[in-house]
């Protein structure tokens, strides 16, 4: 399966799941593996317009952020410093999947539960 075939689904609460499968097969796998009830629902994300914060060590990103805590223009490509040594870029799910590669089963690609 190619990266282009991977999908990302949001559970409507706090987790985004990357999956090589269609939405129903992914939903059933998550219910079984996370012991959730049958009411659990997913919605498919737009790989190009939806995204997540992802750590970057790219020299260009570091130089662009300079000493600021954030460089936000309101979408994909925004930068932020989460602590002194960690810089994150808001990246599309498609770009993150290119970095992470193909998986044989679903996994949590992003969460708001820290």
C-alpha positions in Angstrom: 0.0 0.0 0.0 1.3 3.4 -0.9 1.3 6.5 1.3 -1.3 8.0 -1.0 -3.7 5.2 0.1 -3.2 5.9 3.8 -6.1 7.8 5.4 -6.6 9.8 8.6 -9.8 9.6 10.6 -10.9 11.8 13.6 -12.9 10.4 16.4 -14.7 13.7 17.1 -13.1 14.0 20.5 -9.3 13.9 20.8 -7.6 11.3 18.6 -6.7 11.1 14.9 -5.9 7.7 13.5 -3.8 7.0 10.5 -5.0 3.8 8.7 -4.4 1.8 5.6 -8.1 0.7 5.7 -11.5 2.1 4.9 -13.4 3.9 7.6 -15.6 0.9 8.7 -12.8 -1.6 8.9 -10.7 1.0 10.9 -13.7 1.8 13.2 -14.2 -1.9 14.0 -10.4 -2.4 14.6 -10.3 0.5 17.0 -13.4 -0.6 18.9 -11.9 -4.1 19.4 -8.4 -2.9 20.3 -9.3 -0.1 22.6 -12.4 -1.8 24.1 -14.8 0.9 22.9 -18.6 0.6 22.5 -20.3 0.2 19.2 -21.4 3.8 19.2 -17.8 4.9 18.4 -17.7 7.0 15.2 -15.0 8.3 12.9 -14.9 11.0 10.2 -12.4 11.0 7.4 -10.0 14.0 7.3 -8.8 15.9 4.3 -5.1 14.9 4.0 -4.1 18.2 2.4 -6.1 20.7 4.4 -6.2 19.0 7.8 -3.0 18.6 9.8 -1.1 18.4 13.0 1.8 19.9 14.9 5.0 17.9 14.1 8.5 18.4 15.4 10.9 20.0 13.0 14.7 20.2 13.0 14.8 21.9 9.6 17.3 24.7 9.6 15.0 26.8 7.5 12.2 26.5 10.0 14.5 27.3 12.9 15.8 30.4 11.1 12.3 31.5 10.1 11.1 31.3 13.7 14.1 33.2 15.1 13.6 34.0 18.8 9.8 34.2 18.5 7.5 31.7 20.3 5.2 31.5 17.3 5.1 32.4 13.6 1.5 31.9 12.6 -0.2 32.9 9.4 -3.3 30.9 10.2 -2.7 27.4 8.7 -0.4 24.8 7.3 3.2 26.0 7.7 2.8 27.8 10.9 5.7 27.4 13.4 5.7 27.4 17.2 8.3 26.8 20.0 6.8 24.5 22.7 9.9 24.7 24.9 13.5 26.0 24.5 14.6 23.1 22.4 11.5 22.0 20.6 10.1 23.6 17.4 7.0 22.3 15.7 5.5 23.0 12.2 1.8 22.7 11.4 1.9 20.1 8.7 -0.7 18.5 6.5 -1.5 14.9 7.3 -0.3 14.0 3.8 3.2 15.4 4.6 3.3 13.7 8.0 2.4 10.4 6.4 5.2 10.8 3.9 7.6 11.1 6.8 6.1 8.3 8.9 5.6 5.9 6.1 3.1 3.1 5.6 1.6 1.1 8.4 -0.1 -2.2 8.2 -2.7 -1.3 10.9 -4.2 1.9 12.4 -2.3 4.0 14.9 -2.9 7.3 16.7 -1.1 9.8 14.5 -2.2 12.8 16.7 -4.0 13.5 19.9 -5.0 16.4 22.1 -4.6 14.1 25.2 -1.2 15.0 26.6 
